[in-house]
Amino acid sequence: MTKKIIALLLCALMIIVVSGCETAETTVTNTEVNYEELYQKTLVKIYDFIKNVDFDAEYDDCYMGIFEALLTLGDEGINAIEYAIKDINKDNVPELLIGSFDKHENAYTNNDIYAIYSIINNKAEFVVGGRSRSMYSLNEDGNLFYIGSNGAAYSIFGVYHISKDGKVVCDDYYFTYPDDNDYSKIELYHNQTGEFQRESSEKLDIAYDDFWKLQEEFAKETVKITANSFDKFSH
């Protein structure tokens, strides 16, 4: 009798387990996210910004890269500024990239990113923006190549990545800084904190030319991005 009861209990347990797996699969299937729809409101805002930009106004970081590009492009901005929805950090949540992705052959990088958005808690959130003196470009590994400047003697370049929770994380950060006793002598530094601080950085003992060759190697790893021009955007 006891053996029959145990057998019945085991059968019941197996049925519960199987039912639970089927429910989980159904739940996953029914919660597929339409990322293009989630980014639609953001795309509409950017489209309206490009069409109606006020060059005398001040804007937040999410628009500054686009604003600076429009200063140069003028009415051609609607054709030259593009967008792409692409999972660059391989977390199955695609990012929205705004930038110039159809650059001429002799350009230093293959793309310029003006703004990156990601979906956080089912909502499009601004992650980071690029500007003329602080620019990001996507490389072949899905990381971001960065070029910046704090002045003529203060150049910066490095590599970042976007974490799964939508944070921009520094992997390598290189910068130049003049010697305190001889301003004409430029020192070279590296850290992985993304801070422009000599005190928390390693002073590099490498040739000046090799330092810039390293930047060029990073630039060569940037990629062309298949994107859509805002002149074809409809809403």
Residue, then its C-alpha position, 0 to 999 in steps of 0.5 A: m500500500t505504501k509503495k502505491i501511495i509513493a508512486l502516485l505522489l511521484c506521478a503527481l509531482m512529475i505532472i506539476v513539474v511538466s506543467g510548470c515548464e509549459t507555463a514558463e515557455t508560454t510566458v516567455t513567448n507572450t512577453e516578446v518586446n517590440y523594441e522599434e515601438l518602444y523607441q518610436k517616441t524617442l525617434v519622433k522627438i529627434y526627428d522634430f528636433i532636426k526639423n525645427v532646431d533653434f540654434d540660439a537655444e541651449y540643449d541637454d546632453c542627449y541633443m548636443g551631438i545632433f545640435e553640433a552636427l546641424l550647425t555644420l550640416g544645416d538643411e542637409g542634416i535631415n539626410a546626413i543624420e541617421y538612426a539604427i536599432k542594433d544590439i551592440n553589447k550582446d544582451n538581447v536588448p538592442e540600443l538606438l544609435i543616432g549619428s553619422f554612419d555613411k562617412h567618406e573613405n578618408a574619415y578617421t573613424n567609420n562612424d560618429i555617434y551623437a546619442i545612444y539610448s537603451i531600453i531600461n524597465n521597458k522605457a527608452e533611456f538616454v545612455v550617452g552622447g557624443r560631441s565634437r570634442s568628446m566623440y564615440s564610435l562603434n567598433e567591431d567588438g561592439n565596444l565604443f572608441y572614444i576621442g576627446s580633448n581638454g585643450a591643445a596639450y590635453s588629448i584623450f582616447g580610449v575604449y568603453h562598453i555599455s553594461k547590461d544595466g545601461k551604464v557606460v563603463c571604461d575599459d581603457y583611458y589614455f591621455t596626455y598631460p604637460d610636464d609641470n616643469d616643462y610645458s613643452k614636454i608632454e607626458l603620457y598616461h593610462n587608467q581604467t577608471g575613465e578619469f582625467q587624473r594623473e594621480s590615479s593613472e599609470k605614467l607610460d614609458i613609451a615613445y610618443d609616436d607609439f602612443w598615437k599609433l595605438q589611437e590609430e589602431f582603435a580608430k581602424e577597428t570602427v565599423k560602418i553601420t547600416a542605418n536609416s536616414f531621418d529624411k525617410f522617417s515617418h510617424 
